[in-house]
């Protein structure tokens, strides 16, 4: 069985790893090309590209599939299956139809819930009671194809983006392998269109904490953005990232600091910030930060006019 693997983020690494261990014939690995990253704006390889190159895979990095030469190269690999995991490029129908059998996608949610780019973040933001992984047959519509295999994971609202992303990427790999090992006996389950929800890409603005919201929403948002990209607020023109917090009783105008140890009033209840990071510094406990840095009771965060 000849496979062409497509992925970019760290989510894809366990899936490629498991195919290698199982000695599947992975002809090529497609990842997004290097992008400028960090302060120095140096080019950085996608995490999957780094892994695939270090493991000796043949790596292809087209900008898009509009170029007929790019399509021709892919056809030359003569794949039985395309396996797509967190690739980040939309694949046109022409590409999905290249493999002799079909194209398979590993998606980090219990479809049809949370189709799209940020399913792991959204289940945490939304305080869902469960999520999971889905192995689907790809069709042109995003994340909408029939389900070949699924596994559900119950959530207890202590998960962070980092911990859940890791768990689901490994579970996705395991279910991908089981799907390929039993390729002729998988049942296809159509998705229920009535249950569809969407998880759009996280934008910069989505990472700023809005203290008009209730404290429990903000606590979930902090977990859903930790450790990366990190939720943040501003205090005296400086940006602080928050990595963990808890909901506590407390009242006041939204954004009001009601306690020097950094309890901040929200639309409903208050948020006790536990782990924080000043710009350019390490993550630390708030109890350690306030020994040398004062958050003044009665001040506001995110307020330019107070």
Buried (B, 14 or more C-beta within 10 A) or exposed (E): EBBBBBBBBBBBBBBBBBBBEEEBEBBBBBBBBBEEEEEEEEEBBBBBBBBBBEBEBEBBBBEEBEEEEBBEBBEEBEBBBBBBBBBBBEBEEEBBEBBEEBBBBBBBBBBBBBBBBBBBBBBBBBBBEEBBBBBBBBBEEBBBBBBBBBBEBEBEEEBBBBBBBBBBBBBBBBBBBBBBEEBEEBEEBEBEEEEBBBBEEBEEEBBEBBBBBBBBBBBBBBBBBBBEBBBBBBBEEEEBBBBBBEBBEBEBEBBBBBBBBBBBBBBBBBBBBBBBBBEEEEBEEBEEBBEEBEBEEEBBBBBEEE
